Amino acid sequence: MKKLYLLIATFLFFNFSEAQDGSIDTSFDTGTGFNSFISTVTILDDDKIYVGGNFTNFNGTQANFIARLNSDGTLDASFTPASNNNDYFKIIPDGNNKILVGGFFTTYDNTSASMIVRLNNNGSLDSSFNSENGANFSVQDIVVQENNKIVIGGVFTSYNNSTANRIARLNSDGSLDLSFNSGNGFDFNNSSANFDTFLQFIEPQNDGKLIAGGKFSNYNGSSINNLVRLNSDGSLDSSFDIGTGFNDSVFAAATQDDGKIVVAGDFTSFNGTSVNRIVRLNSDGSLDSSFNIQSGFNNSVFNIAIQSDGKVVAGGNFTQFNGAIANYITRLNIDGSIDTTFNIGSGPDSRVNDLGIQSDSKIILVGDFNNYNGSQNNKIARLNVDSTLYLDDTINQKQFYLFPNPAKGQFTIQSNNTSDIYNICIYNNLGQFVLSSKQTVINTSELTSGIYIVEILTLKGKVMKKLLIE
């Protein structure tokens, strides 16, 4: 009996939030969400979220093409961008409490701003960033280097009327940095004016080098297909050898802590080896054969992110991975196999355009979808991760407790605010469900004597588990 009460005391000392990997985080409440697709998402250190896309409304409030959300999913009303009719493809902080925004536009707030602007924290135009004529076509990605210089990539072929084929580096004031040695830049089949050629992303590495991918067959006179690594000054890093490279577009890359690089896109082969839309490369550009994806994805992978445990989250337009159903998002183990603990149910009902990982490891995904696993989530959702139990700082022993315990036919849940409770479920010691209630006074007279687990779900999606003796 002493061991039993020791077990109970140990269990009740902690309050945990448990959520299955891949399930919707119901504490992230976006209401009716966005009225059209989201192209890009950026998560800040404080877990506020920038999104850009084709929307004009968020949860009944006007929000034209760019918005900032609080960490709980509500609109941050302190960010009031101009009501422009723009397409935004990349939004990143510049490290000085401002943001850089790239896309396909020529004005911002009735001011000339070609394809890239810098905004103040409130959404107003930062007039100190003078890009003059800017890029002549869309900016798809932006990277801020440690020296505050800004590398941009996209479909453009010039910047401020100077030749800049799909890549350029800017000074912090928006002027072109002529010391960035990209030469003739990127082209496809030696046709630099071909706007089917593009640089989709730039991935900075810890040593200052840049991984860049998209659709191209040449960089500054060197034949190379769809992925390169550049030195910090823009010159080609010849130590990164991918052979014949990829047979189709590369959309994303992420670098592991060990320097290996996970690459995803629309390709079906790498250097003559069949690899359907995802692959891992060694730091020298060679194929990492230990990453065994077998048949891979059945359609495009648009974005990937690496969790702190090394698992890879992938989003895109696919519906299968290795022949198994995987609707638009999935998670892979370190060896490339599908992570069966990541349970998305039916998942989103349309493609995932972008995703990111918060500081608490939860996953934000955005795209064209209206539902996630049967629940309405218009264009944005947040997923729980890690099937381990997390300490829940929002719920503590003083907020929720049971009495009497042992129950003797009835018990009451006492709380500082019982209106926070959404549902209460009781399970036996085998984990089998026995009853549920939305009332705080629960009749247990039909339960046999024994130990039960009481699970309390709050309106914010938090879960507390307590032991009950009957």
C-alpha positions as CSV (number, residue, x, y, z in Angstrom):
1,M,0.0,0.0,0.0
2,K,2.9,2.3,0.7
3,K,4.2,1.8,-2.8
4,L,0.8,2.6,-4.2
5,Y,0.6,5.9,-2.4
6,L,4.2,6.7,-3.4
7,L,3.2,6.1,-7.0
8,I,0.2,8.4,-6.7
9,A,2.2,11.1,-4.9
10,T,4.8,11.0,-7.7
11,F,2.2,11.2,-10.4
12,L,0.3,14.1,-8.9
13,F,3.4,16.1,-8.2
14,F,3.7,16.8,-12.0
15,N,1.2,18.2,-14.4
16,F,1.7,17.3,-18.0
17,S,0.4,18.3,-21.4
18,E,0.2,15.4,-23.8
19,A,-0.4,15.6,-27.4
20,Q,0.1,13.1,-30.2
21,D,2.7,14.0,-32.8
22,G,1.0,15.5,-35.9
23,S,-2.3,16.3,-34.2
24,I,-3.8,19.8,-34.4
25,D,-2.8,22.1,-31.6
26,T,-6.2,23.5,-30.6
27,S,-4.6,26.3,-28.5
28,F,-3.7,27.9,-31.8
29,D,-7.0,29.5,-32.6
30,T,-7.2,31.4,-36.0
31,G,-10.9,31.5,-36.1
32,T,-12.1,31.4,-39.7
33,G,-8.5,31.8,-40.9
34,F,-7.5,33.2,-44.2
35,N,-9.7,33.6,-47.3
36,S,-7.0,32.6,-49.8
37,F,-3.7,30.7,-50.0
38,I,-0.6,31.5,-48.0
39,S,2.8,31.2,-49.8
40,T,5.3,31.8,-47.0
41,V,5.6,31.6,-43.2
42,T,8.3,33.0,-40.9
43,I,8.4,32.3,-37.2
44,L,10.2,34.8,-35.0
45,D,12.1,34.1,-31.8
46,D,9.1,35.2,-29.7
47,D,6.9,32.8,-31.8
48,K,5.0,35.6,-33.5
49,I,4.4,34.6,-37.1
50,Y,4.6,36.4,-40.4
51,V,2.6,35.1,-43.3
52,G,2.4,36.3,-46.9
53,G,0.1,35.1,-49.8
54,N,-2.9,35.9,-51.8
55,F,-5.4,36.5,-49.0
56,T,-7.3,39.7,-48.2
57,N,-9.0,38.7,-45.0
58,F,-8.1,37.0,-41.8
59,N,-10.9,35.9,-39.4
60,G,-13.2,38.6,-40.6
61,T,-10.6,41.4,-40.5
62,Q,-9.0,43.0,-43.6
63,A,-5.5,41.6,-44.1
64,N,-4.1,42.2,-47.5
65,F,-1.4,39.8,-48.6
66,I,0.7,40.0,-45.5
67,A,-0.1,39.7,-41.8
68,R,1.6,39.1,-38.4
69,L,-0.1,36.7,-35.9
70,N,0.5,36.4,-32.2
71,S,1.7,33.0,-30.8
72,D,-1.9,32.0,-30.0
73,G,-3.1,32.5,-33.6
74,T,-4.8,35.9,-33.2
75,L,-4.0,38.8,-35.5
76,D,-1.4,41.2,-34.2
77,A,-3.1,44.5,-34.6
78,S,0.1,46.5,-34.0
79,F,1.3,45.4,-37.5
80,T,-0.6,47.4,-40.1
81,P,0.9,47.0,-43.5
82,A,-0.2,49.0,-46.5
83,S,-3.2,47.8,-48.5
84,N,-1.2,46.9,-51.6
85,N,-2.2,44.3,-54.2
86,N,1.1,42.4,-54.0
87,D,2.4,38.8,-54.0
88,Y,4.9,38.2,-51.2
89,F,7.2,35.2,-51.4
90,K,9.6,35.7,-48.5
91,I,9.4,37.6,-45.2
92,I,12.4,37.6,-42.8
93,P,13.6,39.7,-39.9
94,D,16.8,41.8,-40.6
95,G,18.0,41.6,-37.0
96,N,17.2,45.3,-36.3
97,N,13.5,44.9,-35.4
98,K,12.6,45.4,-39.1
99,I,11.6,42.9,-41.8
100,L,12.7,42.4,-45.4
101,V,9.9,41.4,-47.8
102,G,10.5,39.9,-51.2
103,G,8.0,39.0,-53.9
104,F,6.4,40.1,-57.1
105,F,5.5,43.8,-56.8
106,T,6.5,47.2,-58.0
107,T,5.1,49.5,-55.3
108,Y,4.4,49.5,-51.5
109,D,2.2,52.1,-49.9
110,N,2.1,54.1,-53.2
111,T,5.9,54.2,-53.2
112,S,8.1,52.7,-55.9
113,A,9.6,49.4,-54.5
114,S,10.5,46.8,-57.1
115,M,10.4,43.2,-55.7
116,I,12.0,44.0,-52.3
117,V,11.2,46.3,-49.4
118,R,12.2,46.8,-45.8
119,L,9.4,47.5,-43.3
120,N,9.4,48.9,-39.8
121,N,8.0,46.8,-37.0
122,N,4.6,48.4,-37.4
123,G,4.3,47.5,-41.1
124,S,5.2,51.0,-42.5
125,L,7.8,51.4,-45.2
126,D,11.4,51.9,-44.1
127,S,12.5,54.8,-46.4
128,S,16.1,54.3,-45.4
129,F,16.2,51.2,-47.5
130,N,16.6,52.6,-51.0
131,S,16.5,49.8,-53.7
132,E,16.0,52.4,-56.4
133,N,14.8,50.4,-59.5
134,G,15.2,47.1,-57.5
135,A,14.9,43.8,-59.2
136,N,13.3,43.4,-62.6
137,F,11.4,40.2,-61.7
138,S,10.4,38.4,-58.6
139,V,12.5,37.9,-55.5
140,Q,11.9,34.3,-54.1
141,D,14.3,34.2,-51.1
142,I,16.3,36.5,-48.9
143,V,19.2,35.8,-46.5
144,V,20.8,38.3,-44.1
145,Q,24.5,37.6,-43.6
146,E,26.4,38.3,-40.4
147,N,27.8,41.5,-41.8
148,N,24.2,42.7,-42.4
149,K,24.5,42.3,-46.1
150,I,21.5,40.9,-47.9
151,V,21.6,38.1,-50.4
152,I,18.5,37.8,-52.7
153,G,17.6,35.1,-55.2
154,G,14.7,34.7,-57.6
155,V,13.7,35.0,-61.3
156,F,15.3,38.5,-61.8
157,T,18.1,39.2,-64.3
158,S,19.0,42.7,-63.1
159,Y,19.1,44.8,-60.0
160,N,19.2,48.6,-60.2
161,N,19.7,48.3,-63.9
162,S,22.9,46.2,-63.4
163,T,23.1,42.6,-64.6
164,A,22.3,40.2,-61.7
165,N,21.2,36.8,-63.0
166,R,18.9,35.3,-60.3
167,I,21.3,36.2,-57.4
168,A,22.6,39.5,-55.9
169,R,24.0,40.8,-52.7
170,L,22.8,44.1,-51.3
171,N,24.3,46.5,-48.8
172,S,22.2,47.2,-45.7
173,D,20.9,50.4,-47.4
174,G,19.5,48.4,-50.4
175,S,22.2,49.3,-52.9
176,L,23.9,46.7,-54.9
177,D,27.1,45.2,-53.4
178,L,29.5,45.0,-56.3
179,S,32.0,42.9,-54.3
180,F,29.7,39.9,-54.5
181,N,31.3,37.8,-57.3
182,S,28.4,36.0,-59.0
183,G,29.7,36.8,-62.5
184,N,27.1,35.7,-65.0
185,G,25.0,34.1,-62.3
186,F,22.5,31.4,-63.1
187,D,21.0,30.5,-66.4
188,F,19.3,27.5,-68.1
189,N,20.7,26.1,-71.3
190,N,22.8,29.2,-71.8
191,S,19.8,31.5,-72.1
192,S,20.1,34.1,-69.3
193,A,16.9,35.9,-70.5
194,N,14.8,32.7,-70.0
195,F,12.4,33.5,-67.2
196,D,11.7,29.8,-66.7
197,T,15.1,29.8,-64.9
198,F,14.9,30.6,-61.2
199,L,16.6,30.5,-57.9
200,Q,14.1,29.2,-55.4
201,F,16.0,29.3,-52.1
202,I,19.3,30.2,-50.5
203,E,20.3,28.2,-47.4
204,P,23.1,29.8,-45.3
205,Q,25.6,27.4,-43.7
206,N,27.5,27.9,-40.4
207,D,30.8,28.7,-42.2
208,G,29.2,31.5,-44.2
209,K,28.8,29.5,-47.4
210,L,25.5,29.4,-49.2
211,I,23.5,26.5,-50.7
212,A,21.3,27.7,-53.5
213,G,18.8,25.7,-55.5
214,G,16.2,26.1,-58.2
215,K,16.0,25.4,-61.9
216,F,19.3,26.1,-63.8
217,S,22.0,24.3,-65.7
218,N,24.9,26.8,-65.4
219,Y,26.5,29.1,-62.8
220,N,28.9,31.7,-64.0
221,G,30.1,29.5,-66.9
222,S,30.2,26.2,-65.0
223,S,27.8,23.5,-65.9
224,I,25.8,22.5,-62.8
225,N,22.3,21.3,-62.5
226,N,19.8,22.9,-60.0
227,L,22.0,23.0,-56.9
228,V,25.2,24.8,-56.0
229,R,27.3,25.8,-53.0
230,L,28.8,29.3,-53.1
231,N,31.5,30.8,-51.0
232,S,30.5,33.8,-49.0
233,D,31.7,36.2,-51.7
234,G,29.5,34.6,-54.4
235,S,32.2,32.4,-56.1
236,L,31.5,28.8,-56.8
237,D,32.6,26.4,-54.1
238,S,34.3,23.7,-56.3
239,S,34.8,21.4,-53.3
240,F,31.0,20.7,-53.4
241,D,30.7,18.2,-56.3
242,I,27.3,16.9,-57.2
243,G,28.3,15.3,-60.5
244,T,25.5,15.6,-63.0
245,G,23.2,16.9,-60.3
246,F,19.4,16.8,-60.3
247,N,17.2,16.2,-63.3
248,D,14.6,18.7,-62.3
249,S,13.9,21.6,-60.0
250,V,15.2,21.8,-56.4
251,F,12.8,23.7,-54.0
252,A,14.4,23.4,-50.6
253,A,17.4,22.3,-48.5
254,A,18.2,22.1,-44.8
255,T,21.6,21.5,-43.3
256,Q,22.0,19.0,-40.4
257,D,24.2,19.6,-37.4
258,D,26.8,17.2,-38.9
259,G,27.0,19.2,-42.1
260,K,24.9,16.8,-44.2
261,I,22.3,18.4,-46.4
262,V,18.7,17.3,-47.0
263,V,17.5,18.4,-50.4
264,A,13.9,18.3,-51.7
265,G,12.0,19.3,-54.9
266,D,10.5,18.0,-58.1
267,F,13.5,15.8,-59.2
268,T,13.4,12.1,-59.7
269,S,17.1,11.4,-60.0
270,F,20.4,12.7,-58.6
271,N,23.7,12.1,-60.4
272,G,22.2,9.1,-62.3
273,T,20.6,7.5,-59.2
274,S,16.8,7.3,-58.8
275,V,15.7,9.5,-55.8
276,N,12.1,10.7,-55.8
277,R,12.0,14.3,-54.6
278,I,14.1,14.0,-51.5
279,V,17.7,13.1,-50.9
280,R,20.5,13.6,-48.4
281,L,24.0,14.7,-49.5
282,N,27.2,14.5,-47.6
283,S,29.0,17.8,-47.0
284,D,31.1,17.3,-50.1
285,G,28.0,17.0,-52.4
286,S,28.1,13.2,-52.8
287,L,25.0,11.0,-52.2
288,D,24.5,9.8,-48.6
289,S,23.4,6.2,-49.2
290,S,22.4,5.8,-45.5
291,F,19.4,7.9,-46.1
292,N,17.2,5.3,-47.6
293,I,13.9,6.7,-49.0
294,Q,13.0,3.7,-51.2
295,S,10.3,4.9,-53.6
296,G,10.1,8.4,-52.1
297,F,7.3,10.9,-52.8
298,N,4.8,10.8,-55.6
299,N,4.7,14.5,-56.2
300,S,6.6,17.8,-55.4
301,V,8.1,18.6,-52.0
302,F,8.1,22.3,-51.5
303,N,9.7,22.7,-48.1
304,I,11.5,20.8,-45.4
305,A,12.6,21.5,-41.8
306,I,14.8,19.6,-39.5
307,Q,13.7,19.1,-35.9
308,S,16.2,19.3,-33.0
309,D,16.1,15.4,-32.9
310,G,17.2,15.2,-36.5
311,K,13.8,14.1,-37.9
312,V,12.8,15.8,-41.2
313,V,9.4,17.4,-41.6
314,A,8.3,17.7,-45.3
315,G,5.4,19.6,-46.9
316,G,4.3,19.9,-50.5
317,N,1.9,18.6,-53.1
318,F,2.4,14.9,-52.5
319,T,-0.1,12.3,-51.2
320,Q,2.2,9.3,-50.8
321,F,5.6,8.5,-49.4
322,N,7.1,5.0,-50.1
323,G,3.6,3.9,-51.2
324,A,1.9,4.8,-47.9
325,I,-0.7,7.6,-47.7
326,A,0.9,10.9,-46.6
327,N,-1.3,13.8,-47.5
328,Y,0.8,16.9,-48.1
329,I,2.9,16.6,-44.9
330,T,4.9,13.9,-43.3
331,R,7.9,13.3,-41.0
332,L,10.9,11.1,-41.8
333,N,13.3,9.4,-39.4
334,I,17.0,10.2,-39.5
335,D,17.5,7.2,-41.8
336,G,14.9,8.4,-44.3
337,S,12.1,6.0,-43.3
338,I,8.6,7.3,-42.5
339,D,8.1,8.2,-38.9
340,T,5.0,6.2,-37.9
341,T,4.6,8.1,-34.6
342,F,3.7,11.3,-36.6
343,N,0.0,10.7,-37.0
344,I,-1.7,13.3,-39.2
345,G,-4.9,11.3,-39.7
346,S,-6.3,12.4,-43.1
347,G,-4.0,15.5,-42.9
348,P,-4.6,18.7,-44.8
349,D,-7.0,18.6,-47.8
350,S,-4.7,20.4,-50.1
351,R,-1.1,21.3,-50.6
352,V,1.3,22.7,-48.0
353,N,3.3,25.6,-49.4
354,D,5.6,26.3,-46.5
355,L,6.3,25.3,-42.9
356,G,8.4,26.2,-39.9
357,I,9.3,25.0,-36.4
358,Q,8.6,27.1,-33.3
359,S,10.9,27.4,-30.3
360,D,8.8,24.8,-28.5
361,S,9.1,22.4,-31.5
362,K,5.5,22.7,-32.7
363,I,5.1,22.9,-36.4
364,I,3.4,25.7,-38.3
365,L,2.2,24.8,-41.8
366,V,0.6,27.1,-44.4
367,G,-0.8,26.5,-47.9
368,D,-4.0,26.0,-49.9
369,F,-5.8,23.7,-47.5
370,N,-9.2,24.4,-45.7
371,N,-9.2,21.4,-43.4
372,Y,-6.8,19.3,-41.4
373,N,-7.9,15.8,-40.4
374,G,-11.5,16.9,-40.7
375,S,-11.2,20.1,-38.7
376,Q,-11.5,23.5,-40.3
377,N,-8.1,25.2,-40.6
378,N,-8.2,27.7,-43.4
379,K,-4.7,27.9,-44.9
380,I,-2.8,27.7,-41.6
381,A,-2.5,25.2,-38.8
382,R,-0.2,24.4,-35.9
383,L,0.7,20.8,-35.0
384,N,1.7,19.2,-31.8
385,V,5.0,17.3,-31.7
386,D,6.8,14.8,-29.5
387,S,4.8,12.1,-28.0
388,T,6.7,12.5,-24.8
389,L,4.9,14.3,-22.0
390,Y,5.7,18.0,-21.7
391,L,5.6,20.0,-18.5
392,D,2.6,22.3,-18.8
393,D,3.4,25.7,-17.2
394,T,-0.1,26.9,-17.7
395,I,-1.6,24.3,-15.5
396,N,-0.4,23.6,-12.0
397,Q,-1.6,21.6,-9.0
398,K,-3.2,24.6,-7.4
399,Q,-5.4,25.2,-10.4
400,F,-6.9,21.7,-10.7
401,Y,-7.3,19.0,-8.0
402,L,-9.7,16.2,-7.2
403,F,-11.6,15.6,-4.0
404,P,-12.4,13.3,-2.3
405,N,-9.7,10.9,-3.5
406,P,-10.5,8.0,-3.0
407,A,-13.7,9.0,-4.7
408,K,-16.2,6.7,-2.9
409,G,-18.8,7.0,-5.7
410,Q,-18.4,10.7,-6.6
411,F,-15.6,13.3,-7.0
412,T,-15.4,17.0,-7.8
413,I,-12.8,18.8,-9.9
414,Q,-11.8,22.0,-8.2
415,S,-10.3,24.8,-10.3
416,N,-9.6,28.5,-10.1
417,N,-11.6,28.8,-13.3
418,T,-13.8,25.8,-14.1
419,S,-14.9,27.5,-17.3
420,D,-11.5,26.6,-18.7
421,I,-12.5,22.9,-18.8
422,Y,-13.6,21.5,-22.1
423,N,-13.9,17.8,-21.3
424,I,-13.1,15.2,-18.7
425,C,-12.3,11.6,-19.6
426,I,-11.6,8.7,-17.3
427,Y,-9.6,5.6,-18.2
428,N,-8.9,2.4,-16.3
429,N,-5.4,1.1,-15.4
430,L,-5.2,-0.6,-18.8
431,G,-5.7,2.7,-20.6
432,Q,-9.3,1.8,-21.7
433,F,-11.9,4.6,-21.8
434,V,-14.7,4.2,-19.2
435,L,-16.6,7.5,-19.1
436,S,-16.5,11.2,-19.9
437,S,-18.2,14.3,-18.7
438,K,-18.2,18.1,-19.1
439,Q,-19.4,18.5,-15.5
440,T,-17.0,19.1,-12.6
441,V,-19.0,16.8,-10.3
442,I,-18.7,13.3,-11.6
443,N,-20.6,10.2,-10.5
444,T,-18.3,7.1,-10.3
445,S,-20.7,4.7,-8.5
446,E,-20.7,2.4,-11.5
447,L,-17.0,2.0,-11.5
448,T,-15.4,-1.0,-9.8
449,S,-12.7,-0.4,-7.1
450,G,-9.3,0.3,-8.5
451,I,-7.0,3.0,-9.9
452,Y,-8.2,5.3,-12.7
453,I,-6.6,8.1,-14.8
454,V,-8.6,11.3,-15.0
455,E,-7.7,13.4,-18.1
456,I,-8.7,17.1,-18.1
457,L,-8.8,18.9,-21.4
458,T,-8.9,22.7,-21.3
459,L,-10.3,25.1,-24.0
460,K,-6.7,26.0,-24.9
461,G,-5.9,22.4,-25.8
462,K,-3.9,21.7,-22.6
463,V,-4.2,18.3,-21.0
464,M,-3.7,17.3,-17.4
465,K,-3.6,13.8,-16.1
466,K,-4.4,12.8,-12.5
467,L,-4.7,9.5,-10.7
468,L,-8.0,8.7,-9.0
469,I,-8.7,5.8,-6.5
470,E,-12.2,4.4,-6.5
